[in-house]
Amino acid sequence: MQHAHDVARKHLATAAKSQRDQHHVKLCQFGYIPGDLVWILNELRYKGISHKLQKLYAGPFIVKKKITDLNYVIILDERGREKLLHHNKIKPYIGESPPVWVNKMRKRIVSWNKTAEEKKNNNAESKFKTRGESKP
């Protein structure tokens, strides 16, 4: 009886591994960077309208910050309202021309990130300077 349980446990482990591998092959993950335009999955359903006729995605919206490989902070409107979303709920924006507020906010975010990177680089350089060096 114990042998049968051991064999079943081995088969379950191999089946779980193969299912996990198949799932990860199908998983489509984009690496969004701040300033990217995205669509957001619209999970609201309105009464009286078939869910098949409702918009599946809303947007475009702007990626503000990458929290982890899977979670992103998204800016929802020109007032700067934010929402934390999993990558499964967003997809890259492909479209004509986004609204004016999106372009303005996008430029702001890109400039914020550039200044943040410059500050990091300056701090890193200053850590490695010796006492005898002077600034040119």
C-alpha positions, 0 to 999 in steps of 0.5 A: 500500500505504501508503495502505491502511495509513493508511485502516485505521489511521484506521478502527481509531482511530474504532472504538476511540473508539466502543467506548470511548465505549459502554463508558463509557456502560454503566459505573456508578460510585457515589461512595461516601463514608466511612460508606457501607454496601456489598456486596463481590463474593464471588470465593471458590468452594467445592468441591461447591456450584454457583457459581450457588447460592453468594452473589455478594456478602457484607456489609454492610461500611463504606467507611472512606476514598476513595483515588481515584475508583476505589479505596476502603478497606473495613472488613471486621469489628468488629476493624477489618480493612481491604481496598482494593477497586476500585469494580467489586468493591463495590455500595451496600448496600440492606437491612433492618438491618445488624449492630450492629457495623456501626452502631457502626463507622459512627458512629465513622467519620463522627465521625472524618471530621467532626473531620478536616474541622474541623481542616482548616478551622481550619488554613485559617482560621489561614493567612489571618489577619493578625498584627494579628488576635486571636481573639474 
